[in-house]
Amino acid sequence: MKNLLYFILLITLSACNEDKSSETITKSEATQDEALKLNGTWEMVGYYNYVNNKITDSFQPNLGYRQVKMYTDQKVMWSKNVPSDSTEWFGYGSYKADDNELIETLEYGSEMMRKIIDEKQEFKYELMLEKNKFSQIEVDDDGHRLYSENYKRIE
């Protein structure tokens, strides 16, 4: 009888330990998955120019310039403030992102952006995504990198 109770207790304890370890793995995996999503708020911190797919120069936005993007699971919205320009710049739409590509499809935007959207609604970029930063890289028809906008996560 003692052996039977001891055996049942041993099985119960080992089952509890297995559940906890699988729960820990699941939480860890979820954290990794979230870390590599665009969901959140991002601020542009600089640009790169490319020649022959290599960075040839980099620069930061001018003083007072600010561009922010916000991503949810399916939507993107961005705005840009250029102090020397009274033109408003913002856009809203949907997006798709995978390991190395970002496609934004804009539905509407500011007056200046609407003129661009009338001619082109879909914007494709090469995507380089890390936990707290990403770059969207403009690529020409031949697959050559032209320039990138570089962002850091602010929320």
Backbone as a ProteinNet text record, in pm:
[ID]
protein_1_A
[PRIMARY]
MKNLLYFILLITLSACNEDKSSETITKSEATQDEALKLNGTWEMVGYYNYVNNKITDSFQPNLGYRQVKMYTDQKVMWSKNVPSDSTEWFGYGSYKADDNELIETLEYGSEMMRKIIDEKQEFKYELMLEKNKFSQIEVDDDGHRLYSENYKRIE
[TERTIARY]
81.9	0	87.6	194.6	286	351	389.6	454.4	359.6	232.9	134.1	116.5	105.7	93.2	218.1	334.3	459.8	466.5	424.3	424.1	329.1	208.3	110.5	163.4	224.3	281.8	394.7	478.4	589	537.9	437.7	380.5	316	244.2	178.9	281.6	388.4	491.5	563	592.2	660.3	568.2	438.7	344	337.1	338.2	336.3	462	576.4	701.1	700.2	644.6	637.9	549.7	435.8	346.6	414.7	488.6	555.6	663.4	739.1	845.6	787	678.1	619.5	556.7	504.5	449.5	561.5	675.7	789.3	836.8	844.5	886.4	787.1	658.8	557	569.3	588.4	603.2	729.2	835.8	960.8	943.4	879.1	855.3	766.6	662.8	574	651	740.4	820.8	908.1	969.2	1051.3	967.4	847.7	761.5	723.1	685	646	763.1	882.1	998.7	1027.4	985.8	1015.7	893.3	801.5	686.9	702.3	637.9	641.4	545.5	455	357.4	426.8	376.6	433.2	449.7	523	546.9	696.2	728.3	867	896.3	1018.1	1059.5	1180.4	1176.1	1287.5	1407.8	1522.8	1644.3	1751.4	1730.4	1829.7	1803.1	1891.8	1884.4	2018.9	2013.5	2134	2111.4	2215.4	2216.2	2304.2	2264.8	2337.5	2387	2502.9	2554.8	2610.7	2569	2608.8	2576.1	2461.1	2410	2494.6	2579.8	2660.6	2626.9	2625.6	2597.9	2711.8	2676.7	2778.7	2779.4	2666.4	2663.2	2537.9	2541	2426.5	2409.7	2288.7	2264.9	2140.7	2134.1	2022.4	1926.9	1801.9	1705.5	1750.4	1709.1	1737.6	1672.4	1724.8	1672.5	1524.2	1443.1	1299.8	1219	1285.1	1217.6	1180.8	1061.8	1021.9	928	955.7	867.9	843.5	715	674.2	580.8	599	509.9	451.1	325.6	259	199.8	230.5	181	94.9	-21.3	-100.2	-83.2	-168	-155.1	-170.2	-254.8	-280.8	-270.9	-266.9	-271.6	-142.8	-117.5	-3.7	-53.6	2.4	-22.1	109.3	140	262.5	235.7	319.8	314	455.8	469.6	601.9	586.1	675.4	678.5	809.4	797.4	913.4	896.2	968.4	947.7	960.6	1046.5	1067.7	961.6	865.7	765.1	627.1	536.2	402.2	312.1	360.9	283.4	267.7	146.3	123.7	152.1	211.2	243.4	195.5	99.4	60	-6.8	-9.1	-73.3	-126.1	-226.5	-290.6	-324.2	-307.5	-344.4	-315.3	-297	-268.2	-125.4	-77.4	58.1	67.5	168.8	207.1	357.9	404.3	548.8	583.7	694.8	747.3	894.5	970.6	1109.7	1193.7	1166.4	1253	1180.2	1047.4	974.6	861.7	847.1	739.4	663.1	531.3	445.9	339.4	340.7	238.9	144.9	15.6	-86.3	-166.3	-146.3	-208.6	-348.5	-439.5	-579.3	-606.6	-548.6	-563.8	-449.4	-440.9	-335.7	-361	-262.5	-269.8	-284.6	-309.5	-329.9	-212.5	-90.4	27	38.3	7.9	18.9	-90.2	-209.1	-317.4	-276	-200.5	-153.3	-62.8	19.1	106.8	25.2	-70	-153.8	-237.2	-280.2	-357.5	-278.6	-146.8	-62.8	-5.1	15.6	79	28.5	-43.6	-95.2	-5.4	66	145.6	293.6	354.3	494.7	566.4	661.7	735.4	875.7	918.4	1051.6	1116.5	1245.8	1319.2	1314	1291.3	1276.4	1390.2	1454.3	1554.7	1501.5	1450.7	1382.3	1459	1483.2	1540.3	1443.9	1477.9	1385.3	1342.5	1435.3	1402.3	1443.8	1468.6	1498.8	1463.3	1435.6	1414.9	1453.1	1481.9	1509.3	1417.4	1358.5	1282.9	1365.9	1402.2	1499	1429.4	1440.4	1386.9	1480.2	1421.3	1497.9	1446.1	1537.5	1493.4	1444.6	1400.9	1345.6	1445.8	1574.4	1678.1	1724.1	1660.6	1696.3	1811	1849.9	1958.3	1901.9	1965.6	1924.8	1955.7	1859.9	1877.2	1899.2	1806	1816.9	1731.8	1755.6	1672.8	1633.9	1518.5	1478	1500	1562.7	1598.4	1521.3	1460.3	1371	1416	1379.8	1398.2	1259.7	1241.6	1114.6	1107.9	994.3	975.6	862	789.3	688.5	654.3
-118.7	0	127	124.9	237.8	258.7	149.7	158.9	218.4	181.7	234.5	384.8	430.9	574.3	649.3	592.2	653.1	665.7	563.6	561.7	669	679.9	779.7	921.1	941.6	1071.8	1107.6	1012.5	1033.9	1070.7	1002.1	1030.9	1169.2	1204.1	1334.9	1447.6	1433.2	1536.7	1550.4	1439.7	1448.9	1510.1	1482	1542.6	1692.9	1738.7	1883	1949.2	1886.5	1943.3	1952.3	1852.3	1855.1	1969.6	1992.4	2100.5	2235.7	2253.8	2381	2405.1	2304.3	2324.7	2354	2289.8	2319.2	2457.7	2502.1	2635.8	2739.1	2712.9	2803.7	2814.4	2705.3	2706.8	2786.3	2764.9	2836.3	2986.4	3030.4	3173	3227.1	3152.1	3194.9	3208.7	3111.2	3116.8	3235	3261	3373.6	3504.4	3517.1	3638.3	3657.2	3549.8	3559.9	3599	3539.7	3573	3720.6	3772.2	3911.5	4003.5	3965	4050.1	4072.4	3982.5	3995.3	4034.9	4104.5	4159.5	4310.1	4368.6	4513.3	4584.2	4509	4571.5	4666.8	4789.1	4887.9	5022.3	5108.9	5244.3	5261.9	5317.6	5328.6	5471.2	5516.3	5648.7	5635	5707.9	5702.1	5774.6	5709.2	5765.5	5797.5	5754.2	5784.5	5715.5	5742.3	5687.6	5627.5	5533.1	5484.2	5499.7	5536.9	5531.2	5414.1	5346.9	5229.3	5250.6	5195.6	5182.5	5041.1	4967.3	4826.9	4744.4	4771.6	4700.7	4719.5	4820.4	4851.2	4991.5	5008.9	5140.6	5234.6	5346.1	5443.6	5564.3	5596.4	5701.4	5686.3	5752.7	5750.5	5890.7	5923.8	6054.5	6049.5	6143.3	6154.8	6261.3	6254.8	6358.7	6496.1	6600	6736.7	6766.8	6865.1	6906.6	6941.3	6883.5	6909.4	6815.2	6748.5	6651.4	6530.9	6478.3	6359.6	6275.4	6145.8	6051.6	5933.7	5902.7	5795.6	5701.8	5571.7	5469.4	5388.1	5351.1	5265.5	5146.1	5026.9	4903.2	4828	4781.1	4684.9	4551	4454	4324.2	4334.6	4428.6	4435.9	4575.7	4677.9	4815.7	4891.8	4991.1	5080.7	5223.9	5311.4	5454.6	5525.3	5625	5699.3	5847.2	5926	6071.3	6124.4	6238.6	6299.1	6448.7	6505.9	6648.9	6703.6	6796.4	6863.3	7012	7063.3	7201.5	7305.5	7280.9	7379.3	7370.3	7278.7	7253.8	7255.7	7338.2	7345.4	7232.1	7151.3	7039.7	6932.1	6879.9	6769.8	6637.6	6544.9	6413.4	6306.4	6225.9	6108.2	6009.5	5884.3	5780.5	5671.1	5600.1	5491.7	5379.2	5255.7	5141.6	5010.7	4909.6	4776.2	4738.4	4631.8	4587	4436.4	4381.5	4241.8	4239.6	4158	4146.5	4000.1	3958.3	3825.3	3841.9	3736.9	3740.1	3849.5	3882.1	3979.8	4076.6	4084	4176.2	4244.7	4373.5	4454.8	4514.5	4495.6	4554.2	4637.6	4766.7	4856	4895.7	4881.8	4921.3	5034.1	5154.9	5271.8	5294.5	5326.5	5351.9	5500.6	5580.9	5725.2	5793.6	5925.1	6001.4	6149.8	6227.4	6373	6412.3	6540	6586.6	6548.7	6572.9	6538.6	6387.6	6312.1	6166.4	6108.6	6170.4	6122	6128	6230.1	6241.3	6123	6082.4	5967.3	5838.9	5825.7	5705.2	5687	5798	5787.5	5714.8	5726.8	5661.3	5528.7	5517.3	5396.9	5374.3	5263.8	5234.4	5138	5053.7	4949.7	4987	4976.7	5010.2	4887.3	4835.5	4714.6	4752.1	4687.2	4711.7	4580.1	4576.8	4470.8	4505.6	4407.3	4431.1	4365.7	4444.3	4392.6	4426	4324.5	4344.6	4279.1	4356.4	4307.4	4344.5	4307.3	4327.4	4472.9	4565.9	4706	4801.4	4746.8	4833	4760.3	4840.2	4780.8	4880.6	4827.2	4908.1	4862.5	4958.8	4929.3	4982.9	4892.7	4924.7	4927.2	5038.6	5052.9	4979.2	4894	4812.6	4840.9	4853.2	4878.5	4749.6	4761.6	4646.3	4533.4	4565.2	4464.3	4404.7	4446.5	4393	4464.4	4580.4	4657.3	4751.7	4753.4	4843.8	4988.3	5078.6	5219.7	5302.9	5293.9	5366.4	5295	5328.6	5272.1	5380.7	5358.9	5435.7	5342.4	5393.4	5311.6	5360.6	5268.4	5301.4	5234	5298.8	5236.7	5229.5	5127	5108.8	5212.1	5282.8	5375.1	5331.1	5227.5	5165.4	5028
0	0	0	85.6	90.2	-45.6	-108.3	-238.9	-342.5	-336.4	-430	-410.1	-284.5	-255.9	-300.8	-272.5	-312.2	-465.4	-535.8	-680.7	-736	-680.8	-725.5	-700.6	-582.7	-550.5	-647.8	-679.2	-771.8	-911	-958.4	-1091	-1091.7	-987.4	-978.5	-980.5	-901.4	-898	-1032	-1095.5	-1224.6	-1329.9	-1321.9	-1416.5	-1396.4	-1271.8	-1244.4	-1298.6	-1281.4	-1331.8	-1483.7	-1551.6	-1696.9	-1743.9	-1677.7	-1716.6	-1701.6	-1592.4	-1569.7	-1674.6	-1708.4	-1806.8	-1944	-1981.4	-2111.9	-2112.1	-1996	-1986.7	-2001.8	-1941.5	-1951.7	-2095.7	-2164.3	-2304.8	-2387.6	-2362.7	-2438.4	-2416.4	-2292.5	-2265.7	-2332.4	-2327.3	-2389.8	-2540.2	-2603.1	-2746.5	-2781.5	-2700.9	-2726	-2718.6	-2622.5	-2609.4	-2732.9	-2782.3	-2902.5	-3022.5	-3036.3	-3148.5	-3146.3	-3028	-3017.4	-3048.1	-3009.7	-3028.9	-3176.9	-3261.7	-3403.2	-3485.6	-3424.1	-3495.1	-3503.7	-3602.6	-3616.8	-3521.1	-3458	-3369.1	-3273.1	-3267.4	-3177.7	-3246	-3178.5	-3227.9	-3252.5	-3367.7	-3412.6	-3456.8	-3430.8	-3476.9	-3568.7	-3679.9	-3773	-3712.5	-3720.9	-3662.3	-3766.9	-3890.5	-3991.6	-4123.9	-4217.6	-4353.3	-4391.4	-4484.7	-4551.7	-4701.1	-4772.5	-4918.3	-4958.2	-5067	-5114.2	-5256.1	-5285.4	-5421.7	-5430	-5532.8	-5549	-5423.8	-5367.2	-5248.9	-5123.4	-5123	-5005.3	-4956.4	-4825.7	-4768.4	-4805.5	-4869.2	-4908	-4815.6	-4758.2	-4658.2	-4572.6	-4460	-4369.9	-4314.2	-4281.3	-4222.1	-4134.8	-4043.2	-3950.7	-4001.6	-3957.2	-3996.8	-3946.5	-4016	-3974.9	-3840.4	-3771.3	-3642.2	-3654	-3567.9	-3568.3	-3654.8	-3750.5	-3837.1	-3752.1	-3772	-3696.9	-3782.6	-3787.3	-3857	-3765.1	-3745.5	-3654.6	-3728.7	-3704.9	-3761.4	-3648	-3664.4	-3566.3	-3641.1	-3590.1	-3649.9	-3548.5	-3594.1	-3517.8	-3589.3	-3560.3	-3627.5	-3779.1	-3825.4	-3969.4	-4028.2	-3946.2	-3995.4	-3964.4	-4049.5	-4030.6	-4045.1	-3964.1	-3978.5	-3951.4	-4031.6	-4011.4	-4029.8	-3967.1	-3985.3	-3986.9	-4050.6	-4063.7	-4041.3	-3962.5	-3939.1	-3994.6	-4087.7	-4145	-4113.2	-4013	-3968.8	-4079.3	-4176.5	-4282.7	-4392.6	-4378	-4481.4	-4415.7	-4466.4	-4408.1	-4457.5	-4549.5	-4602.8	-4496.4	-4485.9	-4391.6	-4460.8	-4384.9	-4437.9	-4340.7	-4384.1	-4308	-4402.1	-4359.5	-4438.5	-4348.8	-4399.9	-4325.3	-4421.7	-4375.4	-4458.4	-4389.4	-4469.4	-4417.2	-4457.1	-4398.3	-4431.9	-4414.4	-4478.7	-4461.3	-4445.3	-4352.9	-4332.9	-4311.8	-4371.2	-4343.5	-4307	-4317.3	-4272.4	-4336.8	-4462.4	-4528.2	-4620.5	-4612.1	-4698.9	-4622.1	-4648.3	-4592.8	-4709.3	-4709.3	-4811.7	-4740.7	-4766.3	-4711.4	-4824.2	-4800.1	-4896.9	-4833.8	-4884.1	-4822.4	-4878.6	-4788.6	-4823.9	-4837.8	-4749.7	-4759.4	-4686.9	-4707.5	-4643.4	-4655.6	-4618.9	-4629.2	-4775.9	-4800.1	-4937.5	-5027.8	-4981.1	-5062.1	-5081.5	-4977.8	-4987	-5076.8	-5077.7	-5165.3	-5311.1	-5347.1	-5486	-5520.9	-5427.5	-5449.3	-5451.5	-5357.6	-5348.7	-5475.5	-5536.8	-5662.3	-5770.7	-5767.9	-5867.4	-5820.1	-5689.9	-5635.6	-5493	-5472.1	-5338.6	-5261.6	-5333.2	-5267.9	-5268	-5149.6	-5131.8	-5078	-5155.9	-5117.8	-5073.3	-4964.9	-4911.1	-4870.9	-4875.4	-4807.5	-4659	-4575.4	-4431.6	-4355	-4270.9	-4177	-4037.4	-3968.4	-3840.8	-3727.3	-3624	-3499.5	-3388.3	-3265.8	-3154.6	-3140.2	-3141	-3114.9	-3225.3	-3344.1	-3458	-3587.2	-3690.4	-3821.8	-3928.8	-4046.7	-4164.8	-4276.1	-4344.4	-4466.4	-4580.7	-4670.6	-4775	-4910.8	-4978.4	-5114	-5208.9	-5293.4	-5387.3	-5528.3	-5625.7	-5763.1	-5829.9	-5954.4	-6026.9	-6046.7	-6039.7	-6056.6	-5922.4	-5814.6	-5683.3	-5613.9	-5663.9	-5603	-5497.1	-5382.1	-5275.3	-5314.4	-5283.8	-5315.6	-5189	-5095.2	-4969	-4864.1	-4740	-4633.5	-4535.4	-4473.1	-4356.4	-4238.2	-4133.5	-4017.6	-3895.3	-3825.2	-3714.4	-3585.4	-3472.9	-3341.8	-3276.5	-3194.7	-3122.7	-3010.5	-3000.7	-2889.3	-2798.3	-2838.4	-2751.4	-2802.8
[MASK]
+++++++++++++++++++++++++++++++++++++++++++++++++++++++++++++++++++++++++++++++++++++++++++++++++++++++++++++++++++++++++++++++++++++++++++++++++++++++++++

